[in-house]
Amino acid sequence: MLTGGCLCGEVRYELDGKVSPIWLCHCSKCRRATGSAFHASTVCQPDDFSWLSGADRLTVYEDTPGYRRCFCGRCGSPVPIYLEQFGLMFIPAGGLEGDPGRTVNHHIFVASKAPWYEITDDHPQFDEHKPRSG
């Protein structure tokens, strides 16, 4: 099992550890939401995820249809959210505790990355979302 939570500790969750490879999103929305150069993310199956505490503290922000973020209403930390359009739980990788058994796999929205940040690894880079395989 993997556990995770927000900065203040009121929101806690667990998942069975089966997560996708991690990707780094460089879009302007993720940069604004995190205050950083990118947002590290992974996904898991909804049946593999459960809230342990703080579900009543969750706040969802939607600025455009289909673009939603969930965060702790007390400390503002990004927390998981169910993405109906994909049938998956979106997990901010920075909130996970312990080793998820996955590493960074690729970068997305590099066409809008912060001009002050240089990507120095050899992972694939995509101007938008990674193309779906299969």
The first five atom37 places (N, CA, C, CB, O) and aatype in JSON, in Angstrom:
{
  "aatype": [12, 10, 16, 7, 7, 4, 10, 4, 7, 6, 19, 1, 18, 6, 10, 3, 7, 11, 19, 15, 14, 9, 17, 10, 4, 8, 4, 15, 11, 4, 1, 1, 0, 16, 7, 15, 0, 13, 8, 0, 15, 16, 19, 4, 5, 14, 3, 3, 13, 15, 17, 10, 15, 7, 0, 3, 1, 10, 16, 19, 18, 6, 3, 16, 14, 7, 18, 1, 1, 4, 13, 4, 7, 1, 4, 7, 15, 14, 19, 14, 9, 18, 10, 6, 5, 13, 7, 10, 12, 13, 9, 14, 0, 7, 7, 10, 6, 7, 3, 14, 7, 1, 16, 19, 2, 8, 8, 9, 13, 19, 0, 15, 11, 0, 14, 17, 18, 6, 9, 16, 3, 3, 8, 14, 5, 13, 3, 6, 8, 11, 14, 1, 15, 7],
  "atom_mask": [
    [1, 1, 1, 1, 1],
    [1, 1, 1, 1, 1],
    [1, 1, 1, 1, 1],
    [1, 1, 1, 0, 1],
    [1, 1, 1, 0, 1],
    [1, 1, 1, 1, 1],
    [1, 1, 1, 1, 1],
    [1, 1, 1, 1, 1],
    [1, 1, 1, 0, 1],
    [1, 1, 1, 1, 1],
    [1, 1, 1, 1, 1],
    [1, 1, 1, 1, 1],
    [1, 1, 1, 1, 1],
    [1, 1, 1, 1, 1],
    [1, 1, 1, 1, 1],
    [1, 1, 1, 1, 1],
    [1, 1, 1, 0, 1],
    [1, 1, 1, 1, 1],
    [1, 1, 1, 1, 1],
    [1, 1, 1, 1, 1],
    [1, 1, 1, 1, 1],
    [1, 1, 1, 1, 1],
    [1, 1, 1, 1, 1],
    [1, 1, 1, 1, 1],
    [1, 1, 1, 1, 1],
    [1, 1, 1, 1, 1],
    [1, 1, 1, 1, 1],
    [1, 1, 1, 1, 1],
    [1, 1, 1, 1, 1],
    [1, 1, 1, 1, 1],
    [1, 1, 1, 1, 1],
    [1, 1, 1, 1, 1],
    [1, 1, 1, 1, 1],
    [1, 1, 1, 1, 1],
    [1, 1, 1, 0, 1],
    [1, 1, 1, 1, 1],
    [1, 1, 1, 1, 1],
    [1, 1, 1, 1, 1],
    [1, 1, 1, 1, 1],
    [1, 1, 1, 1, 1],
    [1, 1, 1, 1, 1],
    [1, 1, 1, 1, 1],
    [1, 1, 1, 1, 1],
    [1, 1, 1, 1, 1],
    [1, 1, 1, 1, 1],
    [1, 1, 1, 1, 1],
    [1, 1, 1, 1, 1],
    [1, 1, 1, 1, 1],
    [1, 1, 1, 1, 1],
    [1, 1, 1, 1, 1],
    [1, 1, 1, 1, 1],
    [1, 1, 1, 1, 1],
    [1, 1, 1, 1, 1],
    [1, 1, 1, 0, 1],
    [1, 1, 1, 1, 1],
    [1, 1, 1, 1, 1],
    [1, 1, 1, 1, 1],
    [1, 1, 1, 1, 1],
    [1, 1, 1, 1, 1],
    [1, 1, 1, 1, 1],
    [1, 1, 1, 1, 1],
    [1, 1, 1, 1, 1],
    [1, 1, 1, 1, 1],
    [1, 1, 1, 1, 1],
    [1, 1, 1, 1, 1],
    [1, 1, 1, 0, 1],
    [1, 1, 1, 1, 1],
    [1, 1, 1, 1, 1],
    [1, 1, 1, 1, 1],
    [1, 1, 1, 1, 1],
    [1, 1, 1, 1, 1],
    [1, 1, 1, 1, 1],
    [1, 1, 1, 0, 1],
    [1, 1, 1, 1, 1],
    [1, 1, 1, 1, 1],
    [1, 1, 1, 0, 1],
    [1, 1, 1, 1, 1],
    [1, 1, 1, 1, 1],
    [1, 1, 1, 1, 1],
    [1, 1, 1, 1, 1],
    [1, 1, 1, 1, 1],
    [1, 1, 1, 1, 1],
    [1, 1, 1, 1, 1],
    [1, 1, 1, 1, 1],
    [1, 1, 1, 1, 1],
    [1, 1, 1, 1, 1],
    [1, 1, 1, 0, 1],
    [1, 1, 1, 1, 1],
    [1, 1, 1, 1, 1],
    [1, 1, 1, 1, 1],
    [1, 1, 1, 1, 1],
    [1, 1, 1, 1, 1],
    [1, 1, 1, 1, 1],
    [1, 1, 1, 0, 1],
    [1, 1, 1, 0, 1],
    [1, 1, 1, 1, 1],
    [1, 1, 1, 1, 1],
    [1, 1, 1, 0, 1],
    [1, 1, 1, 1, 1],
    [1, 1, 1, 1, 1],
    [1, 1, 1, 0, 1],
    [1, 1, 1, 1, 1],
    [1, 1, 1, 1, 1],
    [1, 1, 1, 1, 1],
    [1, 1, 1, 1, 1],
    [1, 1, 1, 1, 1],
    [1, 1, 1, 1, 1],
    [1, 1, 1, 1, 1],
    [1, 1, 1, 1, 1],
    [1, 1, 1, 1, 1],
    [1, 1, 1, 1, 1],
    [1, 1, 1, 1, 1],
    [1, 1, 1, 1, 1],
    [1, 1, 1, 1, 1],
    [1, 1, 1, 1, 1],
    [1, 1, 1, 1, 1],
    [1, 1, 1, 1, 1],
    [1, 1, 1, 1, 1],
    [1, 1, 1, 1, 1],
    [1, 1, 1, 1, 1],
    [1, 1, 1, 1, 1],
    [1, 1, 1, 1, 1],
    [1, 1, 1, 1, 1],
    [1, 1, 1, 1, 1],
    [1, 1, 1, 1, 1],
    [1, 1, 1, 1, 1],
    [1, 1, 1, 1, 1],
    [1, 1, 1, 1, 1],
    [1, 1, 1, 1, 1],
    [1, 1, 1, 1, 1],
    [1, 1, 1, 1, 1],
    [1, 1, 1, 1, 1],
    [1, 1, 1, 1, 1],
    [1, 1, 1, 0, 1]
  ],
  "atom_positions": [
    [[0.83, -1.2, 0.0], [0.0, 0.0, 0.0], [0.87, 1.25, 0.0], [-0.94, 0.0, 1.21], [1.9, 1.31, 0.67]],
    [[0.43, 2.23, -0.75], [1.02, 3.57, -0.71], [0.07, 4.48, 0.03], [1.32, 4.11, -2.15], [-1.15, 4.32, -0.06]],
    [[0.62, 5.42, 0.76], [-0.2, 6.41, 1.41], [0.23, 7.79, 0.91], [-0.09, 6.31, 2.95], [1.3, 7.96, 0.34]],
    [[-0.64, 8.75, 1.14], [-0.32, 10.12, 0.76], [-1.2, 11.07, 1.52], [0.0, 0.0, 0.0], [-2.11, 10.68, 2.23]],
    [[-0.9, 12.35, 1.34], [-1.7, 13.35, 2.03], [-1.3, 14.76, 1.66], [0.0, 0.0, 0.0], [-0.41, 14.99, 0.84]],
    [[-1.98, 15.68, 2.29], [-1.73, 17.1, 2.06], [-0.72, 17.64, 3.07], [-3.05, 17.9, 2.14], [-0.28, 16.92, 3.96]],
    [[-0.36, 18.88, 2.91], [0.63, 19.52, 3.77], [0.2, 19.58, 5.23], [0.92, 20.9, 3.27], [1.01, 19.32, 6.12]],
    [[-1.05, 19.93, 5.49], [-1.5, 20.07, 6.89], [-1.83, 18.73, 7.52], [-2.7, 20.98, 6.96], [-1.98, 18.64, 8.74]],
    [[-1.97, 17.67, 6.71], [-2.22, 16.33, 7.24], [-3.68, 15.98, 7.42], [0.0, 0.0, 0.0], [-3.99, 14.87, 7.84]],
    [[-4.59, 16.9, 7.12], [-6.01, 16.59, 7.31], [-6.55, 15.67, 6.22], [-6.82, 17.87, 7.35], [-7.43, 14.86, 6.49]],
    [[-6.03, 15.79, 5.0], [-6.46, 14.91, 3.91], [-5.45, 13.78, 3.8], [-6.6, 15.69, 2.55], [-4.26, 14.02, 3.62]],
    [[-5.93, 12.55, 3.92], [-5.09, 11.36, 3.84], [-5.75, 10.35, 2.91], [-4.84, 10.74, 5.25], [-6.98, 10.27, 2.85]],
    [[-4.95, 9.59, 2.19], [-5.48, 8.6, 1.27], [-4.49, 7.45, 1.15], [-5.76, 9.22, -0.12], [-3.33, 7.55, 1.56]],
    [[-4.98, 6.35, 0.57], [-4.11, 5.2, 0.31], [-4.51, 4.58, -1.02], [-4.2, 4.16, 1.45], [-5.64, 4.7, -1.48]],
    [[-3.53, 3.9, -1.62], [-3.79, 3.16, -2.84], [-2.93, 1.92, -2.83], [-3.51, 4.03, -4.11], [-1.93, 1.85, -2.11]],
    [[-3.31, 0.95, -3.63], [-2.65, -0.34, -3.56], [-1.25, -0.36, -4.13], [-3.47, -1.35, -4.26], [-0.59, -1.4, -4.1]],
    [[-0.77, 0.75, -4.64], [0.6, 0.81, -5.15], [0.73, 0.63, -6.63], [0.0, 0.0, 0.0], [1.81, 0.83, -7.18]],
    [[-0.34, 0.25, -7.3], [-0.3, 0.09, -8.75], [-0.6, 1.42, -9.41], [-1.31, -1.0, -9.22], [-1.76, 1.77, -9.62]],
    [[0.44, 2.15, -9.73], [0.27, 3.45, -10.38], [0.95, 3.44, -11.73], [0.83, 4.59, -9.5], [1.82, 2.61, -12.01]],
    [[0.55, 4.38, -12.57], [1.16, 4.52, -13.89], [2.55, 5.11, -13.74], [0.28, 5.4, -14.82], [2.91, 5.59, -12.67]],
    [[3.34, 5.08, -14.82], [4.57, 5.85, -14.8], [4.24, 7.32, -14.52], [5.35, 5.7, -16.14], [3.14, 7.78, -14.82]],
    [[5.17, 8.03, -13.95], [4.98, 9.44, -13.6], [5.32, 10.3, -14.81], [5.87, 9.84, -12.38], [6.27, 10.02, -15.54]],
    [[4.52, 11.36, -15.02], [4.83, 12.32, -16.07], [4.93, 13.71, -15.45], [3.76, 12.29, -17.2], [4.4, 13.96, -14.36]],
    [[5.61, 14.58, -16.14], [5.76, 15.96, -15.7], [5.04, 16.87, -16.69], [7.27, 16.36, -15.57], [5.36, 16.89, -17.88]],
    [[4.05, 17.61, -16.19], [3.28, 18.52, -17.05], [3.82, 19.93, -16.9], [1.76, 18.47, -16.71], [3.94, 20.45, -15.78]],
    [[4.15, 20.54, -18.02], [4.74, 21.88, -18.04], [3.73, 22.95, -18.5], [5.96, 21.9, -18.95], [4.14, 24.08, -18.78]],
    [[2.44, 22.63, -18.57], [1.46, 23.61, -19.05], [1.34, 24.77, -18.07], [0.09, 22.95, -19.25], [1.69, 24.65, -16.89]],
    [[0.84, 25.89, -18.56], [0.76, 27.09, -17.72], [-0.21, 26.89, -16.55], [0.31, 28.29, -18.56], [0.01, 27.46, -15.48]],
    [[-1.25, 26.09, -16.72], [-2.19, 25.86, -15.62], [-1.53, 25.06, -14.49], [-3.44, 25.12, -16.13], [-1.7, 25.39, -13.32]],
    [[-0.79, 24.02, -14.84], [-0.1, 23.24, -13.8], [0.98, 24.07, -13.12], [0.51, 21.97, -14.41], [1.19, 23.95, -11.91]],
    [[1.67, 24.9, -13.9], [2.68, 25.76, -13.29], [2.05, 26.74, -12.31], [3.45, 26.53, -14.38], [2.59, 26.96, -11.23]],
    [[0.93, 27.32, -12.67], [0.25, 28.25, -11.76], [-0.27, 27.54, -10.51], [-0.91, 28.96, -12.48], [-0.15, 28.05, -9.4]],
    [[-0.85, 26.36, -10.71], [-1.43, 25.62, -9.59], [-0.38, 25.16, -8.58], [-2.2, 24.43, -10.1], [-0.66, 25.05, -7.39]],
    [[0.83, 24.87, -9.07], [1.87, 24.36, -8.17], [2.89, 25.42, -7.77], [2.59, 23.21, -8.82], [3.59, 25.26, -6.77]],
    [[2.97, 26.51, -8.53], [3.99, 27.51, -8.26], [5.37, 27.01, -8.61], [0.0, 0.0, 0.0], [6.37, 27.49, -8.06]],
    [[5.44, 26.05, -9.51], [6.7, 25.42, -9.88], [6.8, 25.3, -11.4], [6.83, 24.03, -9.22], [5.91, 25.74, -12.13]],
    [[7.88, 24.7, -11.86], [8.11, 24.56, -13.29], [7.23, 23.49, -13.93], [9.56, 24.23, -13.55], [7.02, 23.5, -15.14]],
    [[6.72, 22.56, -13.14], [5.89, 21.48, -13.66], [5.12, 20.82, -12.54], [6.76, 20.43, -14.4], [5.36, 21.1, -11.36]],
    [[4.19, 19.96, -12.91], [3.4, 19.18, -11.96], [3.69, 17.71, -12.22], [1.86, 19.5, -12.08], [3.47, 17.23, -13.33]],
    [[4.18, 16.99, -11.22], [4.46, 15.56, -11.34], [3.17, 14.8, -11.03], [5.62, 15.11, -10.38], [2.55, 15.01, -9.99]],
    [[2.77, 13.91, -11.94], [1.48, 13.23, -11.81], [1.58, 11.76, -12.16], [0.45, 13.91, -12.68], [2.48, 11.32, -12.88]],
    [[0.62, 11.01, -11.64], [0.44, 9.61, -11.97], [-1.05, 9.32, -11.88], [1.28, 8.67, -11.02], [-1.82, 10.18, -11.43]],
    [[-1.48, 8.16, -12.28], [-2.88, 7.76, -12.16], [-2.95, 6.34, -11.62], [-3.6, 7.86, -13.53], [-2.0, 5.56, -11.69]],
    [[-4.13, 6.02, -11.08], [-4.41, 4.65, -10.65], [-5.88, 4.36, -10.91], [-4.06, 4.45, -9.13], [-6.66, 5.26, -11.21]],
    [[-6.25, 3.12, -10.8], [-7.64, 2.71, -10.95], [-8.44, 3.16, -9.73], [-7.74, 1.17, -11.14], [-7.94, 3.09, -8.61]],
    [[-9.66, 3.63, -9.92], [-10.47, 4.1, -8.79], [-10.68, 3.03, -7.71], [-11.81, 4.57, -9.29], [-10.73, 3.36, -6.53]],
    [[-10.8, 1.77, -8.1], [-11.01, 0.7, -7.11], [-9.78, 0.47, -6.24], [-11.38, -0.58, -7.81], [-9.87, -0.16, -5.19]],
    [[-8.62, 0.98, -6.68], [-7.38, 0.81, -5.93], [-7.1, 1.98, -5.0], [-6.22, 0.63, -6.89], [-6.05, 2.03, -4.36]],
    [[-8.03, 2.92, -4.9], [-7.84, 4.16, -4.15], [-8.9, 4.31, -3.07], [-7.88, 5.36, -5.09], [-10.06, 3.93, -3.27]],
    [[-8.52, 4.85, -1.91], [-9.52, 5.19, -0.89], [-9.05, 6.36, -0.04], [-9.81, 3.97, 0.01], [-7.86, 6.53, 0.23]],
    [[-10.03, 7.17, 0.36], [-9.77, 8.28, 1.26], [-9.71, 7.74, 2.68], [-10.85, 9.39, 1.13], [-10.56, 6.94, 3.07]],
    [[-8.73, 8.15, 3.45], [-8.62, 7.74, 4.84], [-9.2, 8.81, 5.76], [-7.15, 7.47, 5.21], [-9.83, 8.49, 6.77]],
    [[-8.99, 10.07, 5.42], [-9.53, 11.18, 6.21], [-9.53, 12.45, 5.37], [-8.73, 11.38, 7.52], [-8.81, 12.56, 4.38]],
    [[-10.35, 13.39, 5.78], [-10.35, 14.71, 5.18], [-11.15, 14.86, 3.91], [0.0, 0.0, 0.0], [-11.06, 15.9, 3.25]],
    [[-11.93, 13.86, 3.53], [-12.72, 13.99, 2.3], [-13.65, 15.2, 2.37], [-13.53, 12.7, 2.04], [-14.01, 15.77, 1.34]],
    [[-14.05, 15.59, 3.57], [-14.9, 16.76, 3.74], [-14.12, 18.07, 3.59], [-15.57, 16.71, 5.11], [-14.72, 19.14, 3.56]],
    [[-12.81, 17.99, 3.49], [-11.95, 19.17, 3.31], [-11.64, 19.46, 1.84], [-10.65, 18.98, 4.08], [-11.0, 20.47, 1.53]],
    [[-12.08, 18.59, 0.95], [-11.73, 18.73, -0.46], [-12.46, 19.88, -1.12], [-12.02, 17.44, -1.21], [-13.64, 20.1, -0.89]],
    [[-11.74, 20.61, -1.95], [-12.3, 21.67, -2.76], [-11.93, 21.39, -4.2], [-11.78, 23.08, -2.3], [-10.79, 21.05, -4.5]],
    [[-12.9, 21.53, -5.09], [-12.66, 21.3, -6.51], [-12.78, 22.63, -7.23], [-13.65, 20.25, -7.1], [-13.72, 23.39, -7.01]],
    [[-11.82, 22.89, -8.09], [-11.83, 24.1, -8.91], [-11.87, 23.69, -10.37], [-10.59, 25.0, -8.61], [-11.06, 22.88, -10.82]],
    [[-12.82, 24.25, -11.12], [-12.94, 23.98, -12.55], [-13.0, 25.31, -13.28], [-14.2, 23.11, -12.87], [-13.98, 26.05, -13.15]],
    [[-11.96, 25.61, -14.05], [-11.97, 26.89, -14.76], [-12.48, 26.74, -16.19], [-10.57, 27.49, -14.79], [-12.98, 27.71, -16.76]],
    [[-12.38, 25.56, -16.76], [-12.95, 25.27, -18.07], [-13.53, 23.87, -18.0], [-11.88, 25.4, -19.22], [-13.06, 23.06, -17.19]],
    [[-14.53, 23.55, -18.81], [-15.1, 22.2, -18.76], [-14.03, 21.12, -18.96], [-16.2, 22.05, -19.82], [-13.26, 21.16, -19.92]],
    [[-14.0, 20.19, -18.04], [-13.06, 19.09, -18.13], [-11.71, 19.35, -17.47], [0.0, 0.0, 0.0], [-10.91, 18.43, -17.31]],
    [[-11.45, 20.59, -17.11], [-10.19, 20.91, -16.42], [-10.51, 21.2, -14.96], [-9.46, 22.13, -17.1], [-10.9, 22.31, -14.61]],
    [[-10.33, 20.19, -14.13], [-10.63, 20.31, -12.7], [-9.41, 19.97, -11.87], [-11.81, 19.4, -12.32], [-8.61, 19.12, -12.24]],
    [[-9.29, 20.65, -10.76], [-8.24, 20.39, -9.79], [-8.89, 20.21, -8.43], [-7.17, 21.53, -9.77], [-9.89, 20.86, -8.12]],
    [[-8.31, 19.34, -7.64], [-8.8, 19.13, -6.28], [-7.67, 19.49, -5.33], [-9.28, 17.64, -6.07], [-6.51, 19.19, -5.58]],
    [[-8.03, 20.15, -4.24], [-7.02, 20.53, -3.27], [-7.62, 20.56, -1.87], [-6.41, 21.9, -3.62], [-8.84, 20.62, -1.7]],
    [[-6.75, 20.51, -0.87], [-7.19, 20.6, 0.51], [-7.68, 22.02, 0.74], [-6.04, 20.23, 1.5], [-6.97, 22.98, 0.44]],
    [[-8.88, 22.15, 1.26], [-9.46, 23.46, 1.52], [-8.81, 24.21, 2.66], [0.0, 0.0, 0.0], [-9.04, 25.4, 2.83]],
    [[-7.99, 23.52, 3.44], [-7.29, 24.18, 4.54], [-5.91, 24.67, 4.13], [-7.16, 23.24, 5.73], [-5.59, 25.85, 4.32]],
    [[-5.08, 23.79, 3.55], [-3.69, 24.17, 3.24], [-3.43, 24.41, 1.76], [-2.75, 23.1, 3.74], [-2.38, 24.94, 1.4]],
    [[-4.37, 24.03, 0.89], [-4.22, 24.28, -0.54], [-3.41, 23.25, -1.31], [0.0, 0.0, 0.0], [-3.21, 23.41, -2.51]],
    [[-2.95, 22.21, -0.64], [-2.16, 21.18, -1.34], [-2.99, 20.47, -2.39], [-1.61, 20.16, -0.33], [-4.15, 20.15, -2.16]],
    [[-2.39, 20.21, -3.56], [-3.11, 19.41, -4.56], [-3.29, 17.98, -4.05], [-2.36, 19.41, -5.92], [-2.36, 17.39, -3.49]],
    [[-4.47, 17.43, -4.24], [-4.79, 16.07, -3.81], [-5.46, 15.34, -4.96], [-5.7, 16.08, -2.54], [-5.86, 15.97, -5.94]],
    [[-5.6, 14.02, -4.86], [-6.18, 13.25, -5.96], [-7.59, 13.69, -6.33], [-6.19, 11.8, -5.6], [-8.33, 14.25, -5.52]],
    [[-7.93, 13.41, -7.58], [-9.28, 13.68, -8.08], [-9.64, 12.61, -9.1], [-9.37, 15.11, -8.71], [-8.8, 12.16, -9.88]],
    [[-10.91, 12.22, -9.09], [-11.39, 11.25, -10.07], [-11.67, 11.99, -11.38], [-12.66, 10.52, -9.56], [-12.4, 12.98, -11.4]],
    [[-11.09, 11.5, -12.46], [-11.3, 12.09, -13.78], [-12.27, 11.19, -14.56], [-9.94, 12.25, -14.56], [-11.88, 10.16, -15.1]],
    [[-13.52, 11.61, -14.6], [-14.57, 10.81, -15.23], [-14.25, 10.48, -16.69], [-15.89, 11.54, -15.16], [-14.51, 9.37, -17.15]],
    [[-13.69, 11.45, -17.41], [-13.46, 11.25, -18.85], [-12.46, 10.13, -19.12], [-12.96, 12.55, -19.49], [-12.44, 9.57, -20.22]],
    [[-11.63, 9.79, -18.13], [-10.66, 8.72, -18.3], [-10.96, 7.52, -17.41], [-9.28, 9.23, -18.0], [-10.38, 6.45, -17.62]],
    [[-11.84, 7.66, -16.44], [-12.15, 6.59, -15.51], [-10.99, 6.26, -14.6], [0.0, 0.0, 0.0], [-10.81, 5.11, -14.2]],
    [[-10.19, 7.28, -14.26], [-8.98, 7.08, -13.45], [-8.89, 8.1, -12.33], [-7.73, 7.16, -14.33], [-9.46, 9.19, -12.42]],
    [[-8.17, 7.75, -11.28], [-7.82, 8.7, -10.22], [-6.52, 9.37, -10.62], [-7.7, 7.98, -8.83], [-5.52, 8.69, -10.87]],
    [[-6.53, 10.68, -10.68], [-5.36, 11.5, -10.97], [-4.67, 11.76, -9.63], [-5.74, 12.86, -11.71], [-5.29, 12.28, -8.71]],
    [[-3.4, 11.39, -9.52], [-2.68, 11.48, -8.26], [-1.49, 12.45, -8.39], [-2.18, 10.08, -7.81], [-0.6, 12.2, -9.2]],
    [[-1.46, 13.54, -7.63], [-0.27, 14.38, -7.6], [0.86, 13.57, -6.94], [-0.53, 15.73, -6.83], [0.78, 13.22, -5.77]],
    [[1.9, 13.29, -7.7], [2.96, 12.4, -7.21], [3.68, 12.95, -5.99], [3.97, 12.15, -8.3], [4.18, 12.18, -5.17]],
    [[3.74, 14.27, -5.85], [4.42, 14.87, -4.71], [3.76, 14.59, -3.38], [0.0, 0.0, 0.0], [4.41, 14.72, -2.34]],
    [[2.5, 14.21, -3.38], [1.79, 13.91, -2.14], [1.96, 12.47, -1.67], [0.0, 0.0, 0.0], [1.55, 12.13, -0.56]],
    [[2.57, 11.63, -2.51], [2.77, 10.23, -2.14], [3.92, 10.09, -1.16], [3.04, 9.37, -3.39], [4.93, 10.79, -1.25]],
    [[3.76, 9.18, -0.22], [4.81, 8.88, 0.75], [5.41, 7.53, 0.39], [4.26, 8.89, 2.21], [4.67, 6.59, 0.07]],
    [[6.69, 7.42, 0.45], [7.34, 6.16, 0.09], [7.58, 6.07, -1.4], [0.0, 0.0, 0.0], [7.3, 7.01, -2.16]],
    [[8.11, 4.95, -1.81], [8.48, 4.72, -3.2], [7.3, 4.11, -3.96], [9.71, 3.79, -3.3], [6.87, 3.01, -3.64]],
    [[6.77, 4.82, -4.97], [5.65, 4.26, -5.72], [6.07, 3.16, -6.69], [4.96, 5.36, -6.48], [5.22, 2.54, -7.33]],
    [[7.36, 2.91, -6.81], [7.83, 1.88, -7.73], [7.82, 2.31, -9.17], [0.0, 0.0, 0.0], [7.97, 1.49, -10.07]],
    [[7.65, 3.59, -9.41], [7.65, 4.16, -10.76], [8.55, 5.38, -10.77], [6.2, 4.55, -11.21], [8.82, 5.98, -9.73]],
    [[9.03, 5.72, -11.94], [9.85, 6.91, -12.1], [9.24, 7.78, -13.21], [11.32, 6.54, -12.43], [8.26, 7.4, -13.84]],
    [[9.85, 8.92, -13.42], [9.37, 9.82, -14.49], [9.57, 9.13, -15.84], [10.13, 11.19, -14.46], [10.62, 8.57, -16.12]],
    [[8.53, 9.2, -16.65], [8.5, 8.52, -17.94], [8.55, 9.48, -19.12], [7.28, 7.66, -18.04], [9.15, 9.17, -20.15]],
    [[7.91, 10.67, -18.96], [7.85, 11.63, -20.07], [7.42, 13.01, -19.57], [6.88, 11.13, -21.17], [6.98, 13.17, -18.43]],
    [[7.56, 13.98, -20.45], [7.14, 15.37, -20.21], [6.02, 15.71, -21.18], [8.34, 16.37, -20.37], [6.06, 15.31, -22.34]],
    [[5.01, 16.45, -20.69], [3.94, 16.91, -21.59], [3.82, 18.43, -21.54], [2.59, 16.25, -21.21], [4.25, 19.08, -20.58]],
    [[3.25, 18.98, -22.59], [3.04, 20.42, -22.76], [4.35, 21.2, -22.65], [2.04, 20.94, -21.73], [4.4, 22.28, -22.05]],
    [[5.39, 20.64, -23.23], [6.69, 21.33, -23.19], [6.69, 22.57, -24.08], [7.81, 20.37, -23.62], [7.56, 23.43, -23.93]],
    [[5.75, 22.68, -25.0], [5.67, 23.88, -25.85], [5.32, 25.11, -25.02], [4.62, 23.69, -26.95], [5.58, 26.24, -25.45]],
    [[4.75, 24.91, -23.84], [4.42, 26.05, -22.98], [5.18, 26.02, -21.67], [2.93, 26.08, -22.71], [4.75, 26.62, -20.68]],
    [[6.31, 25.34, -21.64], [7.09, 25.26, -20.39], [7.62, 26.63, -19.99], [8.25, 24.27, -20.54], [7.7, 27.55, -20.81]],
    [[7.98, 26.76, -18.74], [8.54, 28.01, -18.22], [9.85, 28.31, -18.94], [8.76, 27.93, -16.68], [10.7, 27.43, -19.06]],
    [[10.03, 29.53, -19.42], [11.25, 29.86, -20.16], [12.5, 29.8, -19.3], [11.13, 31.23, -20.76], [13.61, 29.7, -19.82]],
    [[12.34, 29.85, -18.0], [13.48, 29.83, -17.08], [13.87, 28.41, -16.66], [13.17, 30.65, -15.85], [14.82, 28.22, -15.9]],
    [[13.14, 27.4, -17.15], [13.42, 26.01, -16.77], [13.94, 25.24, -17.97], [12.16, 25.33, -16.19], [13.36, 25.31, -19.06]],
    [[15.02, 24.5, -17.78], [15.59, 23.68, -18.84], [15.38, 22.21, -18.5], [17.09, 24.0, -19.04], [15.75, 21.76, -17.42]],
    [[14.79, 21.46, -19.41], [14.64, 20.01, -19.24], [15.97, 19.38, -19.6], [13.46, 19.43, -20.14], [16.45, 19.54, -20.72]],
    [[16.57, 18.67, -18.67], [17.91, 18.13, -18.88], [17.96, 16.61, -18.94], [18.81, 18.6, -17.8], [19.04, 16.04, -19.14]],
    [[16.82, 15.94, -18.76], [16.84, 14.48, -18.85], [16.57, 14.02, -20.28], [15.81, 13.86, -17.88], [16.31, 14.83, -21.16]],
    [[16.63, 12.73, -20.5], [16.43, 12.16, -21.83], [15.03, 11.59, -22.05], [17.45, 11.08, -22.07], [14.8, 10.88, -23.03]],
    [[14.09, 11.88, -21.15], [12.73, 11.35, -21.29], [12.02, 12.0, -22.48], [11.92, 11.57, -19.99], [12.29, 13.16, -22.79]],
    [[11.13, 11.27, -23.13], [10.4, 11.84, -24.26], [9.66, 13.12, -23.87], [9.41, 10.81, -24.83], [9.16, 13.25, -22.75]],
    [[9.59, 14.05, -24.81], [8.91, 15.32, -24.6], [7.82, 15.48, -25.66], [9.91, 16.51, -24.65], [8.04, 15.2, -26.84]],
    [[6.66, 15.94, -25.21], [5.53, 16.14, -26.11], [5.02, 17.56, -25.96], [4.4, 15.11, -25.81], [4.94, 18.09, -24.85]],
    [[4.68, 18.19, -27.09], [4.17, 19.56, -27.06], [2.8, 19.65, -26.4], [4.1, 20.13, -28.46], [2.43, 20.68, -25.85]],
    [[2.04, 18.56, -26.46], [0.74, 18.49, -25.8], [0.7, 17.19, -25.01], [-0.44, 18.57, -26.84], [1.72, 16.78, -24.45]],
    [[-0.46, 16.53, -24.94], [-0.54, 15.24, -24.25], [0.28, 14.19, -24.99], [-2.01, 14.78, -24.12], [0.5, 14.29, -26.2]],
    [[0.72, 13.2, -24.25], [1.39, 12.06, -24.86], [0.37, 11.33, -25.73], [2.01, 11.1, -23.77], [-0.75, 11.06, -25.27]],
    [[0.73, 11.0, -26.97], [-0.22, 10.24, -27.79], [-0.55, 8.9, -27.14], [0.35, 10.02, -29.21], [0.32, 8.23, -26.58]],
    [[-1.81, 8.52, -27.23], [-2.22, 7.22, -26.68], [-1.71, 6.12, -27.58], [-3.75, 7.12, -26.54], [-1.75, 6.22, -28.8]],
    [[-1.22, 5.07, -26.95], [-0.77, 3.91, -27.74], [-1.85, 2.85, -27.69], [0.6, 3.35, -27.21], [-2.51, 2.68, -26.67]],
    [[-2.02, 2.15, -28.79], [-3.01, 1.09, -28.83], [-4.33, 1.65, -28.96], [0.0, 0.0, 0.0], [-5.31, 0.9, -29.02]]
  ]
}
